[in-house]
Amino acid sequence: MHSHTTTVAGAAYMDQTKGSWVPMITIALAQILMSFNVASLPVALGGMVKSFNVPPTTIATGIVMYSLSVAAFVMLGAKLNQRFGSVMVFRLAVLVFGAAQVLMTISPNATAMITAQALSGLSGAAMVPALVALIAENYHGTQQATALGALGSARAGAGVSAFLIGGVLGTYIGWRPVFGILIVLAVIILLLSFRLKADRGRPEVNIDVVGIILAAASIVLISFGFNNLNRWGLGTVRPGAPFDLFGFSPAPVMIVLGVVIGQAFIAWTRRRARSGKTPLLALEVITSGSERAAVIAMFAVVALEAMLNFSVPLYIQIVQGRTPMATAIAMLPFNLSVFFAAMLVVRFYKSYTPRQIGRVGFIICTVALCWLSFVVRNNWTELAVLVGLVTFGIGQGALVTLVFNVLVSASPKTLANDVGSLRGTTNNLANAVGTAIAGALLVGLLASNVMRGIVQEPLLTPSLQAQVNLDSINFVSNDRLRGVLETTTATPQQVDAAMRINTDARLRALKIGLLIMAMVSLLAIFPASRLPNYLPEELPAEPPVNPPQREAGVPA
């Protein structure tokens, strides 16, 4: 039996009455507010590195901090929405987000920037489940299908606009005005929110404090573990680690502890539900294998997008020393293809099952990443590279909308906040882990390639190596490397040899990184093979009121 209340466009069940699209404009703008913020950070990478005089991995910590804050507290956000009403919580969250962007715009150092992103993430944790609940409250049937597609497109559209606006402003004015725009947008959303259909809170909903602590601890440990793999060490502890465990790095230990605490959270949630109390997350939203597969597939595709969104700007701005505008131009085809794929994939729901679309989507992503790893050079505007980015964008955009809709349509309206919090946790944890892995992986590959090149190059003598810090190799432009070498006793021939090794090592690191991403995408075909395998017209016309069991439905 199926408990979903909505199915894809063309499904048997449809509401006769249609609501105004004004609430959807407000909801879409709120999604744009959050997505624009996090998509602007990679574009502002070069500007922030110069402003704060920190390595690019520190700026990546800002991205991780935002995603970490959302992922850790989005389940609490869902319960606050249920208890006090989505509209009121939504307004308060938008207000706090606007204040965070004020701090972001005027931030004097990297610490203030990271704090602003953490504050943005906390307000985003309340907004993410509110968006899904507001759609469920304001729209039904085919209108809800369109609204959910619009939400996915708004996220992709924000990525396009962030790269374009961020590129232009970052090149000609600076990175700060990019975030200043979000202050104005927050005010507009706040005013429009008074057109939303008011919903009543449910005072009987209790907040599970133990669940909050377990969920937050699990997500924080996993995210921090991945984010510090390179700095603290994958096995043997490195000098940058705050402490060590008998010579072993704390990073992998944190990841394992995070997974264990995550299992404890699930066990606690089941126990709480059995005793008749309100759990932090209603596990009914991931009861069946199809729903769990949708969550895994969502994690994989968002992590892959985060890895690409970090890798390309890193290479263009830090390695090649080019402008944010160059990053925007290079990433525009990818972001546009994500935008249109997220919008147009709904048209295929009548003819193809979610399982078929999911498999094809990950195959497209795998082929695109393999292609990119072979054709990428120093010129990102080459046709071969653009074809790869567009192809990956098509697969990515289709998959994000598909798996989200599978979860929404599989659950009754009363669980909309729980679906929203699950989506928020998955998306933002995947974004944090993807960015962290990309940073650690690329820097690790770079260090390995540089050390190999140094060993094989007789010109780079041990005496010269002793004058350079080889313990903290990171991505730098040739100009910056030349400046470092000028402070040593290096001869022109030695400088040229070091430049050649640096250039080859960076490109090789990127190629191997893309190939590893392709392997992850290939593995994700397995969970995609467990997505629902039936079309809308194969479902019963009316869902039962109190079904004894639940299975994942098809996309809404």
C-alpha positions as CSV (number, residue, x, y, z in Angstrom):
1,M,0.0,0.0,0.0
2,H,1.2,3.6,-0.6
3,S,0.7,6.5,1.8
4,H,1.7,9.3,-0.5
5,T,-0.8,12.0,-1.1
6,T,0.6,13.4,-4.3
7,T,2.2,11.9,-7.4
8,V,3.8,13.3,-10.5
9,A,1.9,15.5,-13.0
10,G,-0.6,13.3,-14.8
11,A,-1.3,11.1,-11.7
12,A,-4.8,10.0,-11.0
13,Y,-5.2,12.1,-7.8
14,M,-5.7,15.8,-8.4
15,D,-7.2,18.7,-6.5
16,Q,-9.9,20.6,-8.2
17,T,-9.0,23.9,-6.7
18,K,-5.8,25.8,-7.7
19,G,-4.0,28.2,-5.4
20,S,-2.3,31.5,-6.2
21,W,1.4,31.3,-7.2
22,V,2.3,34.3,-5.1
23,P,3.3,32.0,-2.1
24,M,5.5,30.0,-4.4
25,I,7.4,33.1,-5.4
26,T,8.2,33.8,-1.7
27,I,9.2,30.1,-1.2
28,A,11.4,30.1,-4.3
29,L,13.1,33.4,-3.3
30,A,13.9,31.9,0.1
31,Q,15.5,28.9,-1.6
32,I,17.4,31.3,-3.8
33,L,18.5,33.2,-0.7
34,M,20.1,30.1,0.9
35,S,21.5,28.7,-2.3
36,F,22.9,32.0,-3.6
37,N,24.9,32.4,-0.4
38,V,26.6,29.0,-0.5
39,A,27.1,29.1,-4.3
40,S,28.8,32.6,-4.0
41,L,31.5,31.3,-1.6
42,P,33.5,29.4,-4.2
43,V,33.3,32.4,-6.6
44,A,34.6,34.7,-3.9
45,L,37.4,32.3,-3.1
46,G,40.2,34.3,-4.7
47,G,39.0,37.6,-3.2
48,M,38.6,36.2,0.3
49,V,42.1,34.5,0.1
50,K,43.6,38.0,-0.7
51,S,41.4,39.9,1.8
52,F,42.0,37.6,4.8
53,N,45.5,36.3,3.7
54,V,44.5,32.7,4.4
55,P,44.8,29.5,2.3
56,P,41.8,28.4,0.2
57,T,41.1,25.5,2.5
58,T,40.2,28.0,5.3
59,I,37.6,29.6,3.0
60,A,36.3,26.0,2.3
61,T,35.8,25.8,6.1
62,G,33.2,28.6,5.7
63,I,31.3,26.5,3.2
64,V,31.5,23.5,5.5
65,M,30.4,25.6,8.5
66,Y,27.2,26.7,6.7
67,S,26.3,23.2,5.5
68,L,27.3,21.7,8.9
69,S,25.0,24.1,10.8
70,V,22.0,23.3,8.6
71,A,22.6,19.6,8.6
72,A,23.2,19.5,12.4
73,F,20.1,21.5,13.4
74,V,17.6,21.0,10.5
75,M,15.7,18.3,12.4
76,L,15.3,20.7,15.3
77,G,14.1,23.3,12.8
78,A,11.4,20.9,11.5
79,K,10.1,20.4,15.1
80,L,10.1,24.2,15.7
81,N,8.0,24.5,12.5
82,Q,5.6,21.9,13.7
83,R,5.2,23.4,17.2
84,F,5.0,27.1,16.4
85,G,3.8,27.1,12.8
86,S,5.9,27.2,9.6
87,V,5.0,30.8,8.7
88,M,6.2,32.4,12.0
89,V,9.4,30.3,12.1
90,F,10.0,31.1,8.5
91,R,9.8,34.9,9.1
92,L,12.1,34.7,12.1
93,A,14.6,32.6,10.2
94,V,14.7,35.1,7.2
95,L,15.3,37.9,9.7
96,V,18.3,36.1,11.3
97,F,19.7,35.1,7.8
98,G,19.6,38.8,6.8
99,A,21.5,39.8,10.0
100,A,24.1,37.1,9.2
101,Q,24.6,38.5,5.8
102,V,25.3,42.0,7.3
103,L,28.1,40.4,9.3
104,M,29.3,38.5,6.2
105,T,29.4,41.8,4.2
106,I,31.5,43.7,6.8
107,S,33.6,40.7,8.1
108,P,37.1,42.0,8.9
109,N,38.7,38.5,9.0
110,A,38.2,34.8,8.2
111,T,36.8,34.1,11.7
112,A,34.0,36.6,11.3
113,M,33.2,35.2,7.8
114,I,33.0,31.6,9.3
115,T,30.8,32.9,12.1
116,A,28.5,34.6,9.6
117,Q,28.2,31.3,7.7
118,A,27.5,29.4,10.9
119,L,24.7,31.9,11.7
120,S,23.3,31.6,8.2
121,G,23.3,27.9,8.5
122,L,21.4,28.0,11.8
123,S,18.7,30.1,10.3
124,G,18.7,27.9,7.1
125,A,18.1,24.9,9.4
126,A,14.7,26.4,10.3
127,M,14.0,27.6,6.7
128,V,14.7,24.3,4.8
129,P,11.8,22.3,6.4
130,A,9.6,25.3,6.3
131,L,9.8,25.5,2.5
132,V,8.5,21.9,2.1
133,A,5.8,22.4,4.7
134,L,4.7,25.6,3.1
135,I,4.4,23.9,-0.3
136,A,2.4,21.1,1.2
137,E,0.2,23.7,2.9
138,N,-0.4,25.9,-0.1
139,Y,-0.5,23.4,-3.1
140,H,-1.9,20.0,-3.9
141,G,-2.0,17.5,-6.8
142,T,-0.4,18.7,-10.0
143,Q,0.2,22.1,-8.6
144,Q,2.3,20.6,-5.9
145,A,4.3,18.7,-8.5
146,T,5.0,21.9,-10.4
147,A,5.9,23.7,-7.1
148,L,8.4,21.0,-6.1
149,G,10.0,21.2,-9.5
150,A,10.2,25.0,-9.1
151,L,12.0,24.6,-5.8
152,G,14.6,22.4,-7.4
153,S,14.9,24.9,-10.3
154,A,15.2,27.8,-7.8
155,R,18.2,26.1,-6.2
156,A,19.9,25.6,-9.6
157,G,18.9,29.1,-10.7
158,A,20.6,30.6,-7.6
159,G,23.7,28.7,-8.6
160,V,23.6,30.3,-12.1
161,S,23.0,33.9,-10.7
162,A,25.6,33.5,-8.0
163,F,28.3,32.6,-10.5
164,L,27.3,35.4,-12.9
165,I,26.6,38.2,-10.3
166,G,29.5,37.1,-8.1
167,G,31.8,36.9,-11.1
168,V,31.0,40.4,-12.3
169,L,31.0,42.1,-8.9
170,G,34.0,40.1,-7.7
171,T,36.1,41.1,-10.7
172,Y,35.2,44.8,-10.9
173,I,34.2,45.8,-7.4
174,G,34.9,43.1,-4.8
175,W,33.4,40.1,-3.1
176,R,31.5,41.9,-0.3
177,P,28.7,43.5,-2.4
178,V,27.7,39.9,-3.6
179,F,26.6,39.2,0.0
180,G,25.2,42.7,0.4
181,I,22.6,41.8,-2.2
182,L,21.3,39.0,0.1
183,I,20.5,41.6,2.8
184,V,18.1,43.3,0.4
185,L,16.6,40.0,-0.8
186,A,16.0,38.9,2.8
187,V,13.9,42.1,3.4
188,I,11.9,41.5,0.2
189,I,11.1,37.9,1.3
190,L,10.1,39.1,4.8
191,L,7.6,41.5,3.3
192,L,6.2,38.9,0.8
193,S,5.9,36.3,3.7
194,F,2.7,38.1,4.8
195,R,1.0,36.7,1.7
196,L,1.6,33.1,2.8
197,K,-1.3,31.0,4.1
198,A,-1.0,31.0,7.9
199,D,-0.8,27.7,9.6
200,R,-1.5,26.8,13.2
201,G,1.3,25.4,15.4
202,R,0.8,22.2,17.3
203,P,1.7,22.8,20.9
204,E,1.5,19.0,21.7
205,V,4.7,18.5,19.6
206,N,7.6,18.0,22.1
207,I,11.2,18.8,21.3
208,D,13.5,15.7,21.7
209,V,16.6,17.2,23.4
210,V,18.5,13.9,23.5
211,G,17.8,13.4,19.8
212,I,19.1,16.9,19.0
213,I,22.3,16.3,20.9
214,L,22.9,12.9,19.3
215,A,22.0,14.1,15.7
216,A,24.1,17.3,16.0
217,A,27.1,15.4,17.6
218,S,27.0,12.8,14.8
219,I,26.9,15.3,12.0
220,V,29.5,17.6,13.6
221,L,32.0,14.8,14.1
222,I,31.5,13.4,10.6
223,S,31.9,16.8,9.0
224,F,34.8,18.0,11.1
225,G,36.5,14.6,10.6
226,F,36.3,14.8,6.8
227,N,37.2,18.6,6.7
228,N,40.4,18.0,8.7
229,L,41.6,14.8,7.0
230,N,44.3,16.6,5.2
231,R,45.3,19.0,8.0
232,W,45.4,16.5,10.8
233,G,46.4,13.4,8.8
234,L,44.6,10.3,7.4
235,G,46.6,7.9,9.6
236,T,49.7,9.2,11.4
237,V,49.0,12.5,13.1
238,R,50.3,15.7,11.4
239,P,51.6,18.9,13.1
240,G,48.4,20.7,12.5
241,A,46.2,18.4,14.6
242,P,45.0,19.8,18.0
243,F,45.8,16.5,19.7
244,D,46.8,13.0,18.9
245,L,45.7,9.5,20.0
246,F,48.9,7.6,20.6
247,G,50.4,9.1,17.4
248,F,47.2,8.5,15.4
249,S,45.2,11.4,13.7
250,P,41.9,12.3,15.4
251,A,40.2,13.0,12.0
252,P,39.3,9.3,11.1
253,V,38.4,8.6,14.7
254,M,35.9,11.5,14.6
255,I,34.3,10.1,11.5
256,V,33.9,6.6,13.0
257,L,32.5,8.1,16.2
258,G,30.1,10.2,14.2
259,V,28.8,7.1,12.4
260,V,28.4,5.2,15.7
261,I,26.5,8.2,17.3
262,G,24.3,8.3,14.2
263,Q,23.3,4.7,14.8
264,A,22.6,5.6,18.5
265,F,20.4,8.4,17.2
266,I,18.3,6.0,15.1
267,A,18.0,3.5,18.0
268,W,16.9,6.4,20.4
269,T,14.4,7.7,17.8
270,R,12.8,4.2,17.4
271,R,12.6,3.8,21.2
272,R,11.0,7.2,21.6
273,A,8.4,6.5,18.8
274,R,7.5,3.2,20.4
275,S,6.8,4.9,23.7
276,G,4.4,7.3,22.0
277,K,6.6,10.4,22.2
278,T,7.4,12.8,19.3
279,P,10.7,11.7,17.8
280,L,13.1,14.3,16.3
281,L,12.7,12.7,12.9
282,A,9.7,10.5,11.9
283,L,11.5,7.4,10.7
284,E,8.4,6.6,8.5
285,V,10.0,8.8,5.9
286,I,12.7,6.3,5.4
287,T,10.8,3.0,6.2
288,S,11.2,1.3,2.8
289,G,14.3,0.3,0.9
290,S,13.2,2.7,-2.0
291,E,13.2,5.7,0.4
292,R,16.6,4.8,1.9
293,A,17.9,4.4,-1.7
294,A,16.6,7.9,-2.5
295,V,18.4,9.3,0.5
296,I,21.7,7.6,-0.5
297,A,21.3,8.7,-4.1
298,M,20.6,12.3,-3.0
299,F,23.7,12.3,-0.8
300,A,25.9,11.0,-3.6
301,V,24.7,13.5,-6.3
302,V,24.9,16.5,-3.9
303,A,28.4,15.5,-2.7
304,L,29.6,15.2,-6.3
305,E,28.2,18.6,-7.2
306,A,30.0,20.1,-4.1
307,M,33.3,18.5,-5.1
308,L,33.1,19.9,-8.6
309,N,31.9,23.4,-7.4
310,F,35.0,23.5,-5.1
311,S,37.5,22.0,-7.5
312,V,36.9,24.2,-10.6
313,P,37.0,27.6,-8.9
314,L,40.1,26.4,-6.9
315,Y,41.9,25.6,-10.1
316,I,40.8,28.7,-12.1
317,Q,41.3,31.4,-9.4
318,I,44.1,30.0,-7.1
319,V,46.1,27.9,-9.6
320,Q,45.7,30.0,-12.7
321,G,45.3,33.3,-10.9
322,R,42.3,34.3,-13.0
323,T,39.4,36.5,-12.1
324,P,36.0,35.5,-10.5
325,M,34.5,36.4,-13.9
326,A,36.5,33.7,-15.5
327,T,35.2,31.2,-13.0
328,A,31.6,32.4,-13.7
329,I,32.1,31.9,-17.5
330,A,33.6,28.5,-17.0
331,M,30.9,27.3,-14.6
332,L,27.9,28.9,-16.4
333,P,27.3,26.0,-18.9
334,F,27.2,23.6,-15.9
335,N,24.9,25.7,-13.8
336,L,22.5,26.4,-16.7
337,S,22.3,22.7,-17.6
338,V,21.5,21.9,-13.9
339,F,18.8,24.5,-14.0
340,F,17.0,23.3,-17.1
341,A,17.4,19.6,-16.3
342,A,15.8,20.2,-12.8
343,M,12.9,21.9,-14.5
344,L,12.4,19.6,-17.5
345,V,12.9,16.1,-15.9
346,V,9.3,16.2,-14.6
347,R,8.2,15.7,-18.2
348,F,9.7,12.2,-18.2
349,Y,7.9,11.0,-15.1
350,K,4.9,9.8,-17.2
351,S,7.0,7.6,-19.5
352,Y,9.9,6.4,-17.3
353,T,10.0,5.1,-13.8
354,P,12.2,6.8,-11.1
355,R,14.5,3.7,-11.2
356,Q,15.1,4.1,-14.9
357,I,15.7,7.9,-14.7
358,G,18.0,7.4,-11.7
359,R,20.2,4.8,-13.4
360,V,20.5,6.9,-16.6
361,G,21.2,10.0,-14.5
362,F,24.2,8.4,-12.7
363,I,25.5,6.8,-15.9
364,I,25.4,10.3,-17.5
365,C,27.3,11.8,-14.5
366,T,29.9,9.0,-14.6
367,V,30.6,9.3,-18.3
368,A,30.8,13.1,-18.0
369,L,33.4,13.0,-15.1
370,C,35.5,10.3,-16.9
371,W,35.4,12.5,-20.0
372,L,36.5,15.6,-18.0
373,S,39.4,13.8,-16.4
374,F,40.8,13.0,-19.8
375,V,40.2,16.3,-21.6
376,V,40.8,18.9,-18.9
377,R,43.8,21.1,-19.6
378,N,44.6,24.7,-18.5
379,N,41.9,26.2,-20.7
380,W,38.4,25.7,-19.2
381,T,36.6,27.3,-22.1
382,E,37.6,24.5,-24.6
383,L,34.7,22.9,-26.3
384,A,35.6,19.4,-25.0
385,V,35.6,20.7,-21.4
386,L,32.3,22.6,-21.8
387,V,30.6,19.4,-23.2
388,G,31.7,17.5,-20.1
389,L,30.4,20.2,-17.7
390,V,27.1,20.4,-19.5
391,T,26.7,16.6,-19.6
392,F,27.4,16.4,-15.9
393,G,24.9,19.2,-15.2
394,I,22.1,17.4,-17.0
395,G,22.6,14.3,-15.0
396,Q,23.0,16.2,-11.7
397,G,20.0,18.4,-12.2
398,A,17.7,15.6,-13.1
399,L,18.8,13.4,-10.2
400,V,18.4,16.1,-7.5
401,T,14.8,16.8,-8.5
402,L,14.0,13.1,-8.9
403,V,15.2,11.8,-5.5
404,F,13.7,14.8,-3.6
405,N,10.3,14.2,-5.3
406,V,10.4,10.5,-4.5
407,L,10.7,11.3,-0.8
408,V,8.0,14.1,-0.8
409,S,5.4,12.0,-2.6
410,A,6.0,9.0,-0.5
411,S,4.9,10.7,2.7
412,P,1.6,12.2,3.9
413,K,1.3,16.0,4.3
414,T,1.7,15.7,8.1
415,L,5.2,14.5,7.6
416,A,6.2,17.3,5.2
417,N,8.4,18.9,7.9
418,D,10.2,15.6,8.5
419,V,10.8,15.2,4.7
420,G,12.1,18.7,4.6
421,S,14.5,18.1,7.5
422,L,15.7,14.8,6.0
423,R,16.3,16.7,2.7
424,G,18.2,19.5,4.5
425,T,20.3,17.1,6.6
426,T,21.2,15.0,3.5
427,N,21.9,17.9,1.2
428,N,24.0,19.9,3.6
429,L,25.9,17.0,5.1
430,A,26.7,15.9,1.6
431,N,27.7,19.5,0.7
432,A,30.0,19.7,3.7
433,V,31.5,16.2,3.2
434,G,31.9,16.7,-0.6
435,T,33.7,20.0,-0.2
436,A,35.9,18.7,2.6
437,I,36.8,15.5,0.7
438,A,37.5,17.6,-2.5
439,G,39.9,19.8,-0.5
440,A,41.6,16.9,1.3
441,L,41.7,14.7,-1.8
442,L,43.1,17.4,-4.1
443,V,45.7,18.7,-1.6
444,G,46.7,15.1,-0.8
445,L,47.1,14.2,-4.5
446,L,49.0,17.5,-5.1
447,A,51.4,16.8,-2.2
448,S,52.0,13.3,-3.4
449,N,52.7,14.4,-7.0
450,V,55.0,17.3,-5.9
451,M,57.1,15.0,-3.7
452,R,57.4,12.5,-6.5
453,G,58.4,15.2,-8.9
454,I,61.0,16.6,-6.5
455,V,62.6,13.1,-5.9
456,Q,62.8,12.6,-9.7
457,E,64.3,16.1,-10.4
458,P,68.1,16.2,-9.7
459,L,68.2,20.0,-9.9
460,L,66.1,20.4,-6.7
461,T,68.8,19.5,-4.2
462,P,68.3,18.6,-0.5
463,S,69.8,22.0,0.5
464,L,67.1,23.8,-1.6
465,Q,64.3,21.6,-0.3
466,A,65.4,22.4,3.3
467,Q,64.7,26.1,2.6
468,V,61.0,25.5,1.6
469,N,58.3,24.2,3.9
470,L,57.3,20.9,2.2
471,D,55.1,19.8,5.2
472,S,52.2,22.0,4.2
473,I,51.9,21.8,0.4
474,N,48.9,23.6,-1.0
475,F,47.5,24.9,-4.2
476,V,49.4,28.1,-5.3
477,S,49.8,30.0,-8.5
478,N,53.2,29.9,-10.3
479,D,53.6,33.6,-9.5
480,R,53.3,33.0,-5.8
481,L,55.6,30.0,-6.0
482,R,58.2,32.1,-7.8
483,G,57.9,34.7,-5.1
484,V,58.6,32.1,-2.4
485,L,61.6,30.7,-4.4
486,E,63.1,34.1,-4.8
487,T,63.7,34.2,-1.0
488,T,65.9,31.1,-1.3
489,T,69.2,30.4,-3.0
490,A,67.4,28.8,-6.0
491,T,69.0,29.4,-9.4
492,P,66.9,30.3,-12.5
493,Q,67.2,26.7,-13.7
494,Q,66.0,25.4,-10.3
495,V,63.0,27.9,-10.3
496,D,62.0,26.7,-13.8
497,A,62.2,23.0,-12.7
498,A,60.0,23.8,-9.6
499,M,57.5,25.6,-11.8
500,R,57.2,22.7,-14.1
501,I,56.7,20.2,-11.3
502,N,54.1,22.5,-9.7
503,T,52.2,22.9,-13.0
504,D,52.2,19.1,-13.8
505,A,51.4,18.1,-10.2
506,R,48.3,20.5,-10.0
507,L,46.9,19.2,-13.3
508,R,47.6,15.6,-12.5
509,A,45.9,16.0,-9.0
510,L,42.8,17.5,-10.7
511,K,42.6,14.7,-13.3
512,I,42.9,11.9,-10.7
513,G,40.3,13.8,-8.5
514,L,37.8,13.8,-11.3
515,L,38.4,10.1,-12.0
516,I,37.8,9.3,-8.3
517,M,34.5,11.3,-8.5
518,A,33.5,9.3,-11.6
519,M,34.0,6.1,-9.5
520,V,31.8,7.4,-6.8
521,S,29.1,8.2,-9.4
522,L,29.4,4.7,-10.8
523,L,28.9,3.2,-7.4
524,A,25.8,5.4,-6.9
525,I,24.0,3.4,-9.7
526,F,23.4,0.6,-7.1
527,P,21.2,2.7,-4.8
528,A,19.5,4.2,-7.9
529,S,18.6,0.6,-8.9
530,R,16.4,0.4,-5.7
531,L,14.3,3.5,-6.5
532,P,10.5,2.9,-7.2
533,N,9.9,1.0,-10.4
534,Y,6.4,1.9,-11.4
535,L,4.6,4.7,-13.3
536,P,2.0,7.1,-11.9
537,E,-0.9,5.4,-13.6
538,E,0.0,2.1,-12.0
539,L,-0.8,3.6,-8.5
540,P,-4.2,3.3,-6.8
541,A,-6.5,6.3,-7.5
542,E,-7.0,7.1,-3.8
543,P,-4.4,6.5,-1.1
544,P,-5.7,4.8,2.0
545,V,-6.2,6.9,5.2
546,N,-4.3,4.7,7.6
547,P,-2.1,2.3,5.7
548,P,-0.5,-0.5,7.7
549,Q,2.8,-0.3,5.8
550,R,4.5,2.2,3.6
551,E,6.6,2.1,0.5
552,A,8.3,4.8,-1.4
553,G,6.1,6.5,-4.0
554,V,7.0,8.1,-7.3
555,P,8.1,11.7,-7.7
556,A,5.7,14.4,-6.9
